[in-house]
Amino acid sequence: MLALAREFRFRARHLVFPMLGVLLMLYFGYHAVQGDRGLLALMKRSNDVEEARSRVAALRAEHEAIEHKVARLKPESLDLDLLDERARAILNLSAPDEVVLIERPDAR
């Protein structure tokens, strides 16, 4: 029985450092994939960046459309139809022979 205990201690000494090495590798491997700055977080951030870029592109297009409308309202290039449209929308007026279609925002 004593010889078995010695043999176990002898073999355990040779296994301690390799086991610690394996455990450390597993620990760092797990955090390299699942951690705050791991591969999964990197993929999520990449998706977030792509969504933000597409949102920026949409907002830029909307901004350019508004700038175009504003440019058409300047005195040197006044678009009378647009001016009439904006005046009627702001004052809530219409001509007697016009048909007004009201679109609800929740109808879509």
N, C-alpha and C positions, 0 to 999 in steps of 0.2 A: 504494500500500500504506500509506503514511504517512497519507493522508487517511482511509482506512478505520479505522485505529487511533484517530485523533482522533475520528472520528464515533462509534466504539464507546465510548470514554471519556466523551464528551459525553452519550450516551444512558444509559450506566451510572450516571452521577452522578444522573440524574433518576429512575432506577429503584431506587436503593439504599434510600432512606427508605420508599417505598411497599412494597418487599419486606420490609424490617424490620418495618413495621407489620403486614403480612399474617402474617408469621411469629409476631409477638407475639400477634396475635389467635388464631391456630391453637393456640399454646401455652396461652394462658389458656382458650380454649374447650375444649381437651382436658381440662385439669384441672378445669374447671367440671363436666364430665360424669363423668370417670373418677377424679378425685382422691379423697383421703381424706375430704373434706367435699363431694364433688360430688353430682350428682343421683342417681346409682346408689347411693351410700352412704346418701343420705337415704331412698331407697325401702327399702333393706335395714333401716335402723334403724326405719322405720315398721312394717315387718313384725315386727321383733323386739319392738317395743312392744305390738303387738296380741297376739302370742303370750304375752307376759308378763301382759297384762291378763286374757286368758282363763285363764291358769294361776292368777292371783290369785283370780279368781272361783270357780274350782274348789276352791281351797284354803279360801276363805271358806265355801263350802257345806259342805265336809267339817268345818271347824271348828265351824260351827253345829250340825251333826249330832252331833258329839261333845259339845258343850255341852248339847244337849238330852238326851242319854243321861246325862250327869253330873247334870243337874238332876233327872232321874227317880230317881237314887240317893241324893239328899239325904234326911235323916231326915223332914223335914216333908212330903215328897211321894214317899215310897218306893214304888216299883213292885216288888211281890214277884216277879212273873214275871221281870223283868229281873235282880233280885238272884239269883234261882235260876239263871238262865242264866249269869251271870258266875261264880257260885260253882262251878258244874259245869265251866265252861270252864277256870277256874284250877286246880281240884283234879283235873281230868281224870276226873270221875265221871259215871255215868249210872245211871238206875233199871233194875232187872232187866227190865222190860217195854218198854223203849225201844229203838228202832232208830236206830243212829248211822250217818250218811252222812258219809264223809270225802271232802273235796274237795281234790284236789291243785292247787297254784298253777299248775303248768305244763300243766294239762289244758285251759286256755282257749286 
